[in-house]
């Protein structure tokens, strides 16, 4: 997952709102969001290469999502998959701050993690950000620290604020935020170790390139009454729709 916009306890009817894009190599095998047969309380997509997930919610309302950190060249591979973090938290029963504090970040590539048990929402990263409980508010997370002011993050976070203020909250309005394929202005693009063309493509909230791009978009509403709605929209390498799923349930 490479772009996550979310609002925590910022609306009188909803405890959590999330709009997120998973950006990944198109060749990496994955299964769509579903209730896992080997973990029946877990609703998530599944990475078929490493076995974990990028975005998951359980029947009891535990939620987690992870983004990778944009790293410079030369990083060695880590022994464990970041997708394990999502599954491990959502299937478990630990307080989110306890879970985050107990992680050995050296075992994973660079990540930022969000974990919630409905009572608390915790953010942590193994690239310099200590675990912390988030206050109510509207946030954005991409391939860096929380609220790093990349143009696509700022633009989408402003749009999330707008639909909250206008009380225009639905899975559809959330999905529109992250369907934005417009790259940043040339003057705003930081190339780092990337070519300008690649950096420009990655600057869009919804990424379209032949080999790497937005594989799916996920929208989540958790009501204060315990009602959960979540949708997943999937895309091919050209950015065209390749399927969608909708789930509704009440927190148990």
C-alpha positions in Angstrom: 0.0 0.0 0.0 1.6 3.3 -1.1 -1.0 6.0 -0.4 -3.3 6.0 2.6 -5.7 8.9 3.5 -7.5 8.5 6.7 -9.6 10.4 9.3 -9.7 9.2 12.9 -12.6 10.2 15.1 -13.2 13.3 13.0 -16.9 12.8 12.2 -19.9 12.4 14.5 -21.0 9.2 12.7 -17.7 7.5 11.9 -14.7 6.4 14.0 -12.5 5.7 11.0 -12.5 6.6 7.3 -9.8 5.3 4.9 -9.1 5.7 1.2 -5.9 3.8 0.1 -4.1 2.7 -3.0 -1.9 -0.3 -3.2 1.0 0.3 -5.7 3.0 -2.8 -6.7 4.7 -4.6 -9.5 2.0 -6.0 -11.8 3.8 -9.3 -12.0 3.7 -9.9 -8.2 0.9 -12.5 -7.6 -1.9 -11.5 -5.3 -5.5 -12.4 -4.5 -8.3 -10.0 -4.2 -9.9 -9.0 -0.8 -11.7 -11.9 0.7 -12.5 -13.7 3.9 -9.5 -16.0 4.4 -10.4 -19.7 4.7 -7.5 -20.3 7.1 -8.3 -17.2 9.2 -12.1 -16.8 8.9 -12.3 -13.6 10.9 -9.9 -11.8 8.6 -11.0 -9.8 5.6 -8.0 -8.8 3.4 -6.2 -9.1 0.1 -3.4 -11.6 0.0 0.1 -11.4 -1.3 0.7 -14.8 -2.8 4.4 -14.4 -2.9 5.0 -13.8 0.8 1.6 -14.7 2.3 0.8 -11.5 4.1 -1.4 -8.5 3.3 -1.3 -4.8 2.8 -4.7 -3.9 4.2 -6.9 -5.9 6.6 -9.8 -5.7 8.9 -11.2 -8.4 11.2 -14.8 -9.1 12.3 -14.0 -7.6 15.7 -13.0 -4.3 14.0 -9.2 -4.6 14.4 -7.6 -2.8 11.4 -4.1 -2.4 10.0 -2.4 -1.3 6.8 1.3 -0.9 5.9 3.2 1.2 3.4 6.8 0.7 2.3 9.4 3.3 2.6 11.1 4.8 -0.5 14.7 3.7 0.0 17.9 4.7 -1.8 19.6 2.0 -3.9 21.8 -0.5 -2.1 19.4 -1.6 0.6 19.7 -5.3 1.4 16.7 -7.5 1.5 15.0 -8.1 4.9 14.3 -11.5 6.3 10.6 -11.0 6.9 7.8 -9.6 4.8 6.1 -6.3 5.8 2.8 -7.9 5.0 3.2 -10.1 8.1 2.8 -7.1 10.3 -0.7 -6.5 9.0 -1.9 -10.0 9.5 -0.2 -10.5 12.8 -1.8 -7.4 14.4 -5.3 -7.9 13.0 -5.4 -11.6 14.0 -4.0 -10.9 17.4 -5.4 -9.3 20.6 -2.5 -7.0 21.7 -3.1 -3.3 22.3 -1.9 -1.5 19.2 0.7 0.5 21.1 2.0 -2.6 22.8 2.2 -4.4 19.5 4.0 -1.5 17.8 6.5 -1.0 20.6 7.4 -4.7 20.6 8.3 -4.9 16.9 11.9 -5.6 15.9 12.1 -3.2 12.9 15.4 -4.7 11.8 13.5 -7.8 10.5 11.7 -5.8 7.8 12.3 -3.5 5.0 11.4 0.1 5.5 7.8 0.5 6.6 5.1 2.7 8.1 2.3 0.9 9.9 -1.2 1.9 11.1 -2.9 -0.3 13.6 -6.3 0.2 15.4 -8.4 -1.8 17.8 -11.3 0.7 17.6 -10.2 2.4 20.8 -6.8 3.6 19.7 -5.1 4.2 16.3 -1.3 3.9 16.4 1.3 4.9 13.9 4.9 3.6 13.8 7.8 3.2 11.4 11.2 1.5 11.5 12.7 4.5 9.8 13.0 6.9 12.7 9.4 7.4 14.0 8.6 6.0 17.4 5.2 4.4 18.0 2.6 6.9 18.9 -1.2 7.1 19.5 -2.8 9.4 17.0 -5.2 12.1 18.1 -8.4 12.7 16.2 -7.7 14.3 12.9 -7.2 13.8 9.1 -3.9 12.3 8.0 -2.0 11.1 5.0 0.6 8.4 4.7 2.7 7.5 1.6 6.2 6.1 1.2 7.7 8.2 3.9 6.8 9.4 7.4 3.2 10.3 8.4 2.0 13.5 6.7 5.3 14.0 4.7 4.1 16.9 2.5 4.3 15.3 -0.9 2.0 17.0 -3.4 -0.2 14.0 -4.0 -0.6 13.5 -0.3 -1.5 17.1 0.4 -4.0 17.2 -2.5 -5.8 14.0 -1.4 -5.8 14.9 2.2 -7.4 18.3 1.4 -10.1 16.4 -0.5 -10.7 14.1 2.4 -11.1 17.1 4.6 -13.5 18.6 2.1 -15.9 15.6 1.9 -15.9 15.4 5.7 -16.8 19.1 6.0 -19.5 18.7 3.4 -20.8 15.5 5.0 -20.4 13.8 1.6 -19.2 10.5 3.0 -19.5 7.2 1.1 -17.4 4.5 -0.3 -17.8 6.2 -3.7 -16.6 9.7 -2.5 -13.6 8.1 -0.8 -12.7 6.1 -3.9 -12.9 9.3 -6.0 -10.1 10.9 -3.9 -7.6 8.2 -4.8 -8.6 7.8 -8.5 -6.7 11.0 -9.3 -4.1 10.2 -12.1 -2.7 13.7 -12.3 1.0 13.9 -11.6 2.6 16.7 -9.7 3.8 19.9 -11.4 7.3 19.5 -12.9 8.6 22.1 -10.3 7.4 19.9 -7.4 8.9 16.6 -8.5 11.9 15.4 -6.6 13.7 12.7 -8.6 16.2 11.4 -6.0 17.7 8.3 -7.7 14.9 8.0 -10.2 14.6 9.3 -13.7 12.4 12.3 -14.2 9.8 10.3 -16.1 9.6 7.6 -13.4 9.4 10.2 -10.6 6.7 12.1 -12.5 4.6 8.9 -12.9 5.0 8.1 -9.2 3.9 11.6 -8.1 0.3 10.8 -9.1 -2.1 9.5 -6.4 -3.1 6.7 -8.9 -0.1 5.4 -10.7 -0.1 3.9 -14.2 3.0 2.4 -15.8 3.4 -0.9 -17.7 5.4 -2.7 -15.0 4.4 -1.0 -11.7 1.3 0.9 -10.6 -1.9 1.0 -8.6 -3.1 -2.5 -8.4 -6.2 -1.8 -6.2 -8.0 0.9 -4.3 -9.6 0.3 -1.0 -12.2 2.4 0.8 -13.3 1.8 4.4 -16.0 3.3 6.6 -16.3 2.2 10.3 -19.3 3.7 11.9 -19.6 4.6 15.6 -22.5 2.1 15.6 -20.1 -0.7 14.6 -21.3 -1.0 11.0 -18.4 -1.6 8.6 -18.4 -1.0 4.8 -15.3 -1.7 2.7 -14.8 -1.8 -1.0 -11.9 -2.9 -3.2 -11.5 -1.9 -6.8 -8.8 -3.7 -8.9 -7.0 -2.5 -12.0 -4.9 -3.8 -14.9 -1.5 -2.3 -15.9 -3.3 0.3 -18.1 -5.3 1.5 -15.1 -8.5 0.0 -16.3 -11.0 -1.7 -14.0 -10.4 -5.5 -13.6 -12.9 -6.2 -10.8 -14.4 -4.9 -7.6 -15.8 -6.2 -4.3 -18.0 -4.9 -1.6 -18.4 -6.1 2.0 -20.7 -5.0 4.8 -20.7 -6.4 8.3 -21.1 -5.3 12.0 -18.3 -5.4 14.4 -18.6 -8.4 16.7 
